Amino acid sequence: MSIYIKHGDRTIWNPAMGVGRVFIHSVTALEAVAGLPSGVTAVIPDDTYSIDDGELRAFAQELVNGYFSTSHPLYRMMVGGVLKTCLVLLERAGNPLHIDPVNEDHMSFLRELGYHARFMPI
């Protein structure tokens, strides 16, 4: 079984049920950290979710700000996977959040983002 993540009528990610649930619960938890809605809402719980790319973009920008403002390794590990997933979803929705690579930290993150996207089937 799997979950469908949609933008409009288009499926932009079709993760396995377990992976999808981890993502959904993670963005819900991080809404409190970001102080913003994630833009990810249930159409049919545990089956189909839609994204509002404007809300998801603002949410992801707040996560990016937090991610790059700390060097705490555990914070980055915990938030990083969800953040990268959000960034891939924004790219697929046609509303990418650009990160200008101003240092090696940014470059490394962007390399990991490309790798991350390969494991997100449509």
DRENPA-3360 file (N, C-alpha, C; in nm, 2 decimals, always signed):
BEGIN
1 = MSIYIKHG = +0.08/-0.12/+0.00/+0.00/+0.00/+0.00/+0.09/+0.12/+0.00 ~ +0.03/+0.23/-0.05/+0.10/+0.36/-0.06/+0.01/+0.48/-0.03 ~ +0.07/+0.59/-0.03/+0.01/+0.72/-0.01/+0.03/+0.80/-0.13 ~ -0.07/+0.88/-0.17/-0.06/+0.97/-0.28/-0.04/+1.11/-0.23 ~ +0.06/+1.18/-0.27/+0.08/+1.32/-0.24/+0.05/+1.40/-0.37 ~ -0.05/+1.48/-0.37/-0.09/+1.55/-0.50/-0.08/+1.70/-0.49 ~ -0.06/+1.76/-0.61/-0.06/+1.90/-0.63/-0.17/+1.92/-0.74 ~ -0.28/+1.97/-0.70/-0.39/+1.97/-0.80/-0.43/+1.83/-0.83;
9 = DRTIWNPA = -0.44/+1.80/-0.95/-0.48/+1.66/-1.00/-0.36/+1.57/-1.02 ~ -0.24/+1.63/-1.00/-0.12/+1.55/-1.04/-0.06/+1.49/-0.91 ~ -0.02/+1.36/-0.92/+0.05/+1.30/-0.81/+0.20/+1.34/-0.83 ~ +0.25/+1.39/-0.72/+0.39/+1.44/-0.72/+0.48/+1.35/-0.64 ~ +0.42/+1.26/-0.56/+0.50/+1.16/-0.48/+0.41/+1.05/-0.44 ~ +0.46/+0.93/-0.45/+0.38/+0.81/-0.41/+0.46/+0.72/-0.32 ~ +0.48/+0.76/-0.20/+0.56/+0.68/-0.11/+0.49/+0.56/-0.05 ~ +0.57/+0.47/-0.01/+0.51/+0.35/+0.07/+0.44/+0.40/+0.19;
17 = MGVGRVFI = +0.34/+0.33/+0.24/+0.26/+0.37/+0.35/+0.34/+0.42/+0.47 ~ +0.44/+0.34/+0.51/+0.52/+0.37/+0.63/+0.60/+0.50/+0.61 ~ +0.66/+0.52/+0.49/+0.74/+0.64/+0.46/+0.65/+0.76/+0.46 ~ +0.53/+0.74/+0.40/+0.43/+0.85/+0.38/+0.38/+0.90/+0.52 ~ +0.36/+0.80/+0.61/+0.31/+0.83/+0.74/+0.41/+0.91/+0.82 ~ +0.54/+0.87/+0.81/+0.65/+0.94/+0.88/+0.65/+1.08/+0.83 ~ +0.64/+1.10/+0.70/+0.65/+1.24/+0.65/+0.53/+1.32/+0.70 ~ +0.41/+1.27/+0.69/+0.29/+1.34/+0.73/+0.30/+1.38/+0.88;
25 = HSVTALEA = +0.34/+1.28/+0.96/+0.35/+1.31/+1.10/+0.46/+1.41/+1.13 ~ +0.57/+1.40/+1.06/+0.68/+1.49/+1.08/+0.65/+1.63/+1.04 ~ +0.58/+1.66/+0.93/+0.55/+1.79/+0.89/+0.45/+1.85/+0.99 ~ +0.36/+1.76/+1.04/+0.26/+1.81/+1.14/+0.34/+1.86/+1.27 ~ +0.43/+1.78/+1.31/+0.51/+1.82/+1.43/+0.59/+1.94/+1.41 ~ +0.65/+1.95/+1.29/+0.74/+2.07/+1.26/+0.66/+2.20/+1.23 ~ +0.52/+2.19/+1.21/+0.44/+2.31/+1.20/+0.45/+2.39/+1.33 ~ +0.46/+2.32/+1.45/+0.47/+2.39/+1.57/+0.61/+2.46/+1.59;
33 = VAGLPSGV = +0.71/+2.39/+1.53/+0.85/+2.45/+1.54/+0.86/+2.57/+1.44 ~ +0.80/+2.56/+1.32/+0.81/+2.67/+1.22/+0.71/+2.78/+1.26 ~ +0.60/+2.75/+1.33/+0.50/+2.85/+1.36/+0.41/+2.87/+1.23 ~ +0.41/+2.78/+1.14/+0.34/+2.80/+1.01/+0.27/+2.67/+0.98 ~ +0.16/+2.67/+0.90/+0.11/+2.55/+0.85/+0.20/+2.49/+0.74 ~ +0.20/+2.36/+0.72/+0.29/+2.30/+0.62/+0.23/+2.30/+0.48 ~ +0.10/+2.32/+0.48/+0.03/+2.32/+0.35/+0.00/+2.17/+0.30 ~ +0.03/+2.08/+0.39/+0.00/+1.94/+0.35/-0.13/+1.90/+0.43;
41 = TAVIPDDT = -0.23/+1.86/+0.35/-0.36/+1.83/+0.41/-0.41/+1.70/+0.36 ~ -0.49/+1.63/+0.45/-0.55/+1.50/+0.41/-0.67/+1.53/+0.33 ~ -0.68/+1.46/+0.22/-0.80/+1.45/+0.14/-0.87/+1.32/+0.18 ~ -0.80/+1.21/+0.19/-0.84/+1.09/+0.24/-0.73/+1.04/+0.34 ~ -0.75/+1.05/+0.47/-0.64/+1.02/+0.56/-0.58/+0.88/+0.53 ~ -0.45/+0.87/+0.54/-0.37/+0.75/+0.52/-0.38/+0.70/+0.37 ~ -0.43/+0.79/+0.28/-0.44/+0.75/+0.14/-0.39/+0.86/+0.05 ~ -0.46/+0.98/+0.06/-0.43/+1.09/-0.03/-0.42/+1.22/+0.04;
49 = YSIDDGEL = -0.31/+1.29/+0.01/-0.29/+1.42/+0.07/-0.26/+1.52/-0.04 ~ -0.30/+1.65/-0.02/-0.27/+1.75/-0.12/-0.18/+1.85/-0.06 ~ -0.11/+1.92/-0.14/-0.02/+2.03/-0.09/-0.07/+2.16/-0.15 ~ -0.06/+2.26/-0.07/-0.08/+2.40/-0.11/+0.07/+2.45/-0.12 ~ +0.11/+2.47/-0.25/+0.25/+2.50/-0.27/+0.29/+2.63/-0.21 ~ +0.20/+2.73/-0.20/+0.24/+2.85/-0.13/+0.26/+2.84/+0.02 ~ +0.18/+2.76/+0.08/+0.20/+2.74/+0.23/+0.32/+2.65/+0.25 ~ +0.34/+2.55/+0.16/+0.45/+2.46/+0.18/+0.58/+2.54/+0.16;
57 = RAFAQELV = +0.58/+2.63/+0.06/+0.70/+2.71/+0.03/+0.74/+2.80/+0.15 ~ +0.64/+2.86/+0.22/+0.67/+2.94/+0.33/+0.72/+2.86/+0.45 ~ +0.66/+2.74/+0.47/+0.70/+2.65/+0.57/+0.84/+2.60/+0.55 ~ +0.87/+2.56/+0.42/+1.00/+2.51/+0.39/+1.11/+2.63/+0.41 ~ +1.07/+2.75/+0.37/+1.17/+2.86/+0.39/+1.20/+2.88/+0.54 ~ +1.10/+2.86/+0.62/+1.13/+2.88/+0.77/+1.22/+2.76/+0.81 ~ +1.19/+2.64/+0.76/+1.28/+2.53/+0.80/+1.42/+2.55/+0.75 ~ +1.44/+2.60/+0.63/+1.57/+2.63/+0.57/+1.64/+2.73/+0.66;
65 = NGYFSTSH = +1.57/+2.84/+0.70/+1.63/+2.94/+0.79/+1.68/+2.88/+0.92 ~ +1.60/+2.79/+0.98/+1.64/+2.72/+1.10/+1.76/+2.63/+1.08 ~ +1.75/+2.55/+0.97/+1.85/+2.45/+0.94/+1.99/+2.52/+0.92 ~ +2.00/+2.63/+0.85/+2.13/+2.69/+0.82/+2.17/+2.79/+0.93 ~ +2.08/+2.81/+1.03/+2.12/+2.90/+1.14/+2.18/+2.82/+1.26 ~ +2.18/+2.69/+1.25/+2.24/+2.61/+1.35/+2.34/+2.51/+1.29 ~ +2.44/+2.47/+1.37/+2.53/+2.37/+1.33/+2.50/+2.24/+1.42 ~ +2.40/+2.24/+1.49/+2.37/+2.13/+1.58/+2.34/+2.01/+1.49;
73 = PLYRMMVG = +2.42/+1.90/+1.50/+2.41/+1.79/+1.41/+2.28/+1.71/+1.43 ~ +2.23/+1.70/+1.55/+2.11/+1.62/+1.57/+1.99/+1.70/+1.51 ~ +1.98/+1.83/+1.53/+1.87/+1.91/+1.47/+1.87/+1.90/+1.32 ~ +1.99/+1.91/+1.26/+2.00/+1.90/+1.12/+1.96/+1.76/+1.07 ~ +2.00/+1.66/+1.14/+1.96/+1.52/+1.10/+1.81/+1.50/+1.10 ~ +1.75/+1.55/+1.21/+1.60/+1.53/+1.23/+1.52/+1.62/+1.13 ~ +1.56/+1.74/+1.11/+1.48/+1.83/+1.03/+1.52/+1.81/+0.88 ~ +1.65/+1.78/+0.85/+1.70/+1.77/+0.72/+1.62/+1.68/+0.62;
81 = GVLKTCLV = +1.59/+1.57/+0.66/+1.51/+1.47/+0.57/+1.38/+1.53/+0.54 ~ +1.30/+1.58/+0.63/+1.17/+1.64/+0.61/+1.19/+1.76/+0.52 ~ +1.28/+1.85/+0.55/+1.31/+1.96/+0.47/+1.34/+1.93/+0.32 ~ +1.43/+1.83/+0.30/+1.46/+1.79/+0.16/+1.34/+1.74/+0.09 ~ +1.26/+1.66/+0.16/+1.13/+1.61/+0.10/+1.04/+1.72/+0.06 ~ +1.03/+1.82/+0.14/+0.95/+1.94/+0.11/+1.00/+2.01/-0.01 ~ +1.13/+2.03/-0.02/+1.19/+2.10/-0.13/+1.17/+2.02/-0.26 ~ +1.18/+1.89/-0.26/+1.15/+1.81/-0.38/+1.01/+1.83/-0.42;
89 = LLERAGNP = +0.92/+1.82/-0.32/+0.78/+1.84/-0.36/+0.75/+1.97/-0.42 ~ +0.81/+2.08/-0.37/+0.80/+2.21/-0.43/+0.85/+2.22/-0.57 ~ +0.96/+2.15/-0.59/+1.02/+2.15/-0.73/+0.92/+2.08/-0.82 ~ +0.86/+1.97/-0.78/+0.77/+1.89/-0.86/+0.64/+1.97/-0.88 ~ +0.60/+2.05/-0.78/+0.48/+2.13/-0.79/+0.50/+2.25/-0.88 ~ +0.62/+2.28/-0.92/+0.65/+2.40/-1.01/+0.67/+2.52/-0.93 ~ +0.69/+2.52/-0.80/+0.72/+2.64/-0.72/+0.84/+2.61/-0.63 ~ +0.96/+2.60/-0.70/+1.08/+2.56/-0.62/+1.12/+2.67/-0.53;
97 = LHIDPVNE = +1.18/+2.63/-0.42/+1.25/+2.73/-0.33/+1.40/+2.72/-0.36 ~ +1.45/+2.83/-0.41/+1.59/+2.83/-0.45/+1.68/+2.86/-0.33 ~ +1.79/+2.79/-0.32/+1.89/+2.81/-0.21/+2.01/+2.85/-0.29 ~ +2.06/+2.97/-0.27/+2.18/+3.02/-0.33/+2.30/+2.96/-0.25 ~ +2.38/+2.88/-0.32/+2.49/+2.82/-0.24/+2.60/+2.92/-0.22 ~ +2.61/+2.98/-0.10/+2.71/+3.08/-0.06/+2.83/+3.02/+0.01 ~ +2.82/+2.89/+0.04/+2.94/+2.83/+0.10/+2.93/+2.68/+0.08 ~ +3.03/+2.60/+0.13/+3.03/+2.46/+0.12/+2.92/+2.39/+0.19;
105 = DHMSFLRE = +2.87/+2.44/+0.30/+2.76/+2.39/+0.37/+2.64/+2.38/+0.28 ~ +2.61/+2.49/+0.21/+2.50/+2.50/+0.12/+2.52/+2.40/+0.00 ~ +2.64/+2.40/-0.05/+2.67/+2.31/-0.17/+2.65/+2.17/-0.13 ~ +2.69/+2.13/-0.01/+2.67/+1.99/+0.03/+2.52/+1.96/+0.05 ~ +2.45/+2.05/+0.10/+2.30/+2.03/+0.12/+2.24/+2.01/-0.02 ~ +2.27/+2.09/-0.11/+2.21/+2.08/-0.25/+2.25/+1.95/-0.32 ~ +2.37/+1.90/-0.29/+2.41/+1.77/-0.35/+2.33/+1.66/-0.29 ~ +2.31/+1.67/-0.16/+2.23/+1.57/-0.08/+2.08/+1.58/-0.13;
113 = LGYHARFM = +2.03/+1.69/-0.16/+1.90/+1.71/-0.21/+1.87/+1.64/-0.34 ~ +1.97/+1.64/-0.43/+1.96/+1.57/-0.56/+1.95/+1.42/-0.53 ~ +2.03/+1.37/-0.44/+2.04/+1.23/-0.41/+1.90/+1.19/-0.34 ~ +1.85/+1.27/-0.25/+1.73/+1.25/-0.18/+1.61/+1.23/-0.28 ~ +1.60/+1.31/-0.38/+1.49/+1.31/-0.48/+1.49/+1.17/-0.55 ~ +1.60/+1.11/-0.57/+1.60/+0.98/-0.64/+1.52/+0.87/-0.57 ~ +1.50/+0.89/-0.44/+1.43/+0.79/-0.36/+1.28/+0.83/-0.33 ~ +1.23/+0.92/-0.41/+1.09/+0.97/-0.40/+1.01/+0.94/-0.53;
121 = PI = +0.96/+0.81/-0.54/+0.89/+0.77/-0.66/+0.76/+0.86/-0.68 ~ +0.74/+0.87/-0.81/+0.61/+0.94/-0.85/+0.51/+0.84/-0.89;
% end
